[in-house]
Each structure stands twice: as C-alpha cells, then as structure tokens.
Amino acid sequence: MVGIGTTDFSRDSGRSVLTLATQACLAAIGDAGMVPGDIDGLVRCDLDTVRHNDLVHSLGMKRLDFFSEVGPGGVAPSAMVGQAVAAILSGQATNVLLFRALNGRSGRRFGISSVGGERIGGSGTYDEFFGPYGLLTPGQVFALIAQRHMSRYGTRPEELAHIPLVCRRRANANPQAQMHDRTLTLDEYLSARMISSPLRLFDFCLETDGACALVVSRAERAKDSPHPPVLIRAVAQGSLPAPQPGMQFPVLMRQDLTTLPARPTAETLYRRAGMGPEDIDVAQFYDCFSITVLLQMEDFGFCAKGEGGSFAASGAIDLGGSLPINTGGGHLSEGYVHGMNHVIEGVRQMRGTSTSQVVGASTCLVTSTPLPPGSALILRAG
C-alpha cells in the first residue's frame, strides 16, 4: 500500500458522492507520489453509487486496464485489497486504486428499515419469516446476538462498554474523528438510551458522509514511495458452510449465534500469513456494533469463546494492552465508511503516523466482516 486518502467525516457533507470519491482518490494518489495517469486499475464496493467510468472521467485517467467490484458493503474493503493484489500479481494492472464513498448520514442510511409500507412479504426468507414480526434493522439483529452471548456466557453490559469507551478515547486523540471533542464515561454509556436491548446508543456506529481511498502497487514500487512501505502479508475471504445460512437477517436459523459466519476467514488468513493471533500487534476490527468486535476477538483467537467481555474489560484492547484496537476511533467514534477507514488506519499504524500509535507495532490485523462472506487482511511494516 503506497498511498492513502480521505475526506472529512461528517453528518452532512454538502457534496455529491462522486465529489467525495474524487477528493479521497486524488489525496491517495498524491500521497503515493503519483498522478492520475499512473493508475491503471480500479476496485469499487458494489454498494457505491460511483462507477468506475465516473472516476476515470473525474480523475482524468489516461487508461483503465483492470476494474472490479466487491460486496456487499462492509465485507468489501479487505476483499477489495485482495482483488488489487490479484490484478497486480497476474499482470493485469500495475497501480490499483480502491475507494469507498457515501453520504451515509445525509443520504441513504443503512441502519434504518427498508420497509416502506404497511405490508411486507413475498420476497424471500426475510420478508416472509422475520420482517412481519418486527425484525427490521441491523441493530435489532445484532441485539439478538448480543443477548444470546450475555445469556450463554454471562457477559455484562459493563464489560461490553469497554469497546465503545476505548474507541472513544482513540477518537479523542484523532482530530479527523467525528467524536474528537466528545468524551465518554462508563456512567454516560450505561445511562444512554436503549436502542435495541441490550444495545445502547453508544453500541451503534456513526452513520457518516465521507470517502476513503488507497493505492496498491508492487513492493518494488513501494520502495520509491514518499512514505515507508506497508506490505500486505495476507488477505482472505470466507464464510461458514451449509447448513448455516450465509445471510444476515435469518439470524435465528444459525446453529450458533455467537460465532460469526465469517470465522473461517481467520483460519485462512493465519494459514496464508504463516502467523497466528500471538503475532498481531494491533487490530482494526469492523465495529458496526460493539458486539461485533467482541465476537471477532473470540473468532480470531485472541481469547476463548465466551471470554470476549472479560478480555475487553481487562484493558487488553486499550493502548498498552496486548491488543490495542481501532486506534483511529473506529466506526463507533471516528466514522462509518464501511470498513475502509479501518484499512487506512492500519496503514497509518504500520507507517508509524497514527494519532494513537502503538509503539513498536509491525503487524496489523484489519477485518471487513461480520456479515457473510467476510474478509480480512494482515499488514506488515516494510
């Protein structure tokens, strides 16, 4: 990874999604010491409204030799990196630009229900068996998962609270984070309104207007980059096999609600990297909700199943702990750009330029999960 770029993260950008994408992409290209004419590959998220040809025009690119898209949504960023790696290693492109742009707060909000009328049904499993009974939003789905984890393993709200509290402290150190100027205490967390029990206000991510982009190139090219090279050690994608449905909303049909469908991603990633959880210095966990971080800490092997709450409460995930997480503030406190800002923060950690730098960090895990299929990557300092 030779270049990274972002826009500001806000509740109302006042700009089109194409403008946001163009601004982030130009920043990433400039950060790589390149010009748009050096880019010959593009990878987009399938939920992005900006198309490949839109960017070719707006950036003034000379040619496009490779393009692809990955989805859905938040499972895409690490997989997008994998697409870029495949294109470069196969000779289809030399410098690949990845981007994610959205007006996720002032425009279409992914956290609300898609049901627009009094009737629902006729469009598959969700519409027939879940929607009519009120399971309408992602927050409600993950609240069920959190409730199961608490009832099965005794996880307490005070333990889950440490995840948004740590993310907020990291955001307080990050001038770009939406919650940079807003501190959060345990009392404030516990007294916040319940959105979908047991998930409170601060267990939910920040729907955000903004964009992120990055440039992937060969390691030889990275040596000439203006910044220290950040190497991609491994990338993986995966999902649980049948009979466990690979869908979000039929959550009650899964055999084990407390194991994410993307758990095989961790096994594949470690095998490809020749590494294990003990080799990871810092992690950027996909945190659409606080419970997803807790589950991933278990599924990626940083603690035993059922011990995510106590692991978070032990201080392990804070700076100085064994696994500092979401050092830019994460989706809970920096902004929700569908996981792409986690990749950006991973690069900053490996460059040594994070606003909450982990001293001596040389490896970083980035996850783009939990919905099936999931993806993840490991970055290494060059």
N, C-alpha and C positions, 0 to 999 in steps of 0.2 A: 504494500500500500504506500503510494508515493505522494498522494495529495488528498486533503480533506477540506470540506467547506460546509458552512451552514448559513442560514438566515437567522434573524432574531426569532425567538419563540414567543408567541403572543396569543391573546384571546380573539383578536381581530386584526389581521394583517393589513387590511385595506388594499390588498394586491391580488391579482389573479394567481391561480396555481401555477400557470406557465411562468409568470414573472418570478415567483418564489423558486421554482426549479432552476430557472436560468441563473438567478443570483447565486444559489448554492453551487451550481455546476461551475460557473466562472470562478468562484472562490476556490474550489477544489483544484481546478486546472491550474490556476495561478499558484496555489500552494505547492503544486508538483513541479513548478518551474517550466510549465508547458504553455502552449497556446491552443485554442480550439482545433486548429488544423492538425495537431498531433494525435487527436483522439480518433480512433477508427472502430470503436466498439461501444455499444450502449446496452445497459441492462436496466429494466424498469420493473416495478411491482405491478401486478395485474390489476390492482385497485386504483392505481394512479390514473388521473384523468389526462395527464400529459403523455403524449405518444412519442415514439422515437423520432418520427419525422418532424414533430414540433420542435424538438431540441436541435436537430440538425439545422433547421432554419434559424432558430433564435440564437444559437451559438455561432453560426457562421462556419460550421464544419465543412471541410473540403470533400470528405467521403465517409461512407459508412460501410464497413466490410462485415460487421457482425452485429446482430441485435437479438435480444431475447427478453422474455418476461417470466417472472416467478411469482407465485402467490400460494395461498391468499394472505393479504395484509401482513400482519406482524410475523408470520413464519417466514417471510421472504428474505430479509436482509442478509443473513449468513448464507442462505442458498444463492442469493444474487452474487455474493462473492465467489461461491463455487462455480457459477456459470462463467464469471470472468476468468477464473483460473483455467477452466476447461478450454475456453476460447483461446487464451494465450498459449497454453501448452500444446494445443492442437494446431497452432499456426494460423488460426482464423482472424486474430487481431493482435495488436502489439500494445496498445494502451486503451483500457476499457473503463468507461465512465459509468458509475452506478448512482442512482438518485431515487429519492422518495420525497414527494411534495404533496401537501394537502392543506386545505383550510378546514381542519378537523374540529374547530370550535365555531367559527362564524359561518361555516358551510355545513355540509353533511356531517352529522355527529354519529359515530359508530356505536356509541354507548346507549343510544335510545332504541326503543322498539320500532320495528319496521311495519308493524300492524297499523293500518291507516283507517280501518272501518270497523263496523260492528261485527262483521262476520270474518271467520278465518277457517281455512281448511282446503283440501283438495290439491295440495302442492307437496306432498311427501310426509315423511315421518314427523317432522317438527310441527307442521301445520295441523296434522291430524291428532297427535297424542300429547303435545306439550303446550303449544300456543293457546288453545282454547281454555286451558286451565290456569293461565297466568304466568307461565314461564316465558317471558317475553324479551328479556335483555341479557347481555353477557354478565352483568353484575349479579343477577339472580342465579345464573348458572354457577358461577364461581362461589357464590354464597352457600349453595348446597354442598359444594366440595369442601369448603371451609368448615361447615357444620359437621360433616362426616369426620373430618380429621380431628376436630375437637371432641366429638363423642367417642371416637375409637381410641385415640391416643391421649386424651386429657389435655390437649393443647389449650392454653388460656389466652384470652384477649390481651393480657398484659405481655405475653410472650410475642404474639403476632405484632404487637405495637412497635417492637424494636425495629422492624423492617421499615415502615414509613418514617420512624424517628431518625434512623441512620441516613436514609435518603434525604431527609430534610436538612440534616447537618451538612451533608455534602453539597446540597443546593445552596445553602447559606454561604458557602465559600466560592460558588460559581456565579460570577456576575451575569452570565447568559441565562441562568435558570429562572424560570417564572417565579419560583418561590425564594429567590435570593434574599429578599428583605423580610421574609416571614418565618420566624422561628416556630417551633412546635414542641410542646411538652407532653409528657405522658398524661397529665391531667386533661389537657386540651384534647388529646386523642380520644381518651375514654369518654369524655363528655360531649364529643361531637355527635351529630345526629346519626342514627342508624339508617342506612340506605336499604340494605337487604341483609337481615340478620344471618350471621354475626358480623358482617362487613359494615364498617362505619365510613363516614365521609372520607377520611384520610387513607382508607384502604383502596381507594379508587384512583386511577391515573388521571392526569390532566389532559383533557382533550384540547388539542393545540393547533394553531396555524403556524406553519413553518416548513422548512425543507432542509435536507441534508444530502450531501453528495461525496463521493470519493473516487479516486483513480487507482486502478490496479495495473501494474506493469511487471515486467520481468525483474528478477533480483539484480541482474546486471545493470538495468536502467536505474534501479533504485540507488545504486552507488553514486550516481550523478545528481541525485535529488538534493534540493536545498536543505532537507531535513534528514535526521537519522533514519535509516531504513527500518521498516516494520515488516517482518516476514510472516507469511501465512503458513503456519505449521501444519494445519489440517482443517478440513471442512467436512461436515457430514449432514445428511438428511435422514429422516426415518419416521416410522410410526409403528404402533403395536399391530400385530397380525390379527386376522379374524380368530374368534368370533367377536372381538371387541370392536364396536363400531368406531370408525375414524371420523367421527363428527362431533361438533361442539354441543349442540343442544340436546341430543338424546343422552344426556349425562347419566340419567338413571339406568340406562341399559348397559353401562360399562360394568365389568365384573369387579373392578377396584377403582373407586372414585378418587382415591388418594395417590394413585400412580398415574402420571401423565401419559397420554398416548404416544408422546414423542420420546419416551425413555430410551428406546433402542438407539436414538441419536447419540446419546452419551457413550454407549458401548462402542459404537462405530468410530466416534471421534477419537476416543482414547486409543483405540487399536491403531488407527491410521497415524496418530501422532507419536505412537510409542511412548505414551505418557499415561499418568493416572491423576486422580484428584490431588494427590500429595504434591504434584509438580506445578500446580496452579498458584500463582502469587496474588492475583486479583481477578474478580469476576464482574461482568456486567450482565445481570440476569434480567430477562424480559419480565417487566413488572406492570402488566396491565392492571393487576390487583396484587395486594400484598401476599395473598395466599399462594399465588403462582411462584413467587420467589421461594417461599418455604418448601413447596413441593419439589422445586428444581434442586435445592440444596440437598435434598434427600436422594432424588433420582440421579443426580450427577456424582453421588458418592461422597459428599462432604460430611455427612452424618447418616446415621442409621434411619430406616423408615420409622416415622413417628417421633423422631427427636429433633425435627426442624425447629420447633418452638423453643426448646431449651438451648439449642445451638445458637439461635439468633439472640436470645436473652443473655447468653454467656459473654457477649462482647466480641465474639469471633468475627462478626461481619463489619465491625467498625474499624477505623484506622488504628493500626497497631495490633489488630486481631489476626488470626490465622488466615482469614479470607475476607479482606475488605471488599465490599460490593458497591456497585452503582455509584461510582465516585464522582460522576457529574451531577448526581441528583436523581437520575433515572426517570422513568415515566411518572413516578409518583410526585416528583418535585421539580424536575428540570423541564420536561415537556414530552408529549406523546407523539413521536414521529415514527410510529410503528416499528420501533427497534433499531432504526438506522442511526439514531443518536447514540445508541449503545456501542455500535461499531466505531463511530467517531471517537467516543471517549476511550475505547480500547486502544486506538491508535495513539491518542494523547498519552495514555499511561505508558505505552512502550517507547514513545519519544521522550518521556520524562517531563511533559509540559502540562499535565493535569493540574487543575486548581486544588485537587486533593491527592497529590502524588503519593503513591506507595513507594517508599524508599527501597531501592534495590530490586524493584519488580522487573522481571524479564519474561514472564508469561502471563497472558490474559485470556480468560475464557469469556466468550460472548455467546449468549443464547438468543435464538429467534424462535420462540416457542411460547406457549404450551400447546396451542391447538395443532391437531394432526394435519398434515405431517409437519414435524418440527425440523429446525435446522440449527446448527451451532458451529462455531469455529474457535480455534486457538491461535492467538497471535504471539509472536516472539520478537523480542528486541533484536535488531541486527547487530 
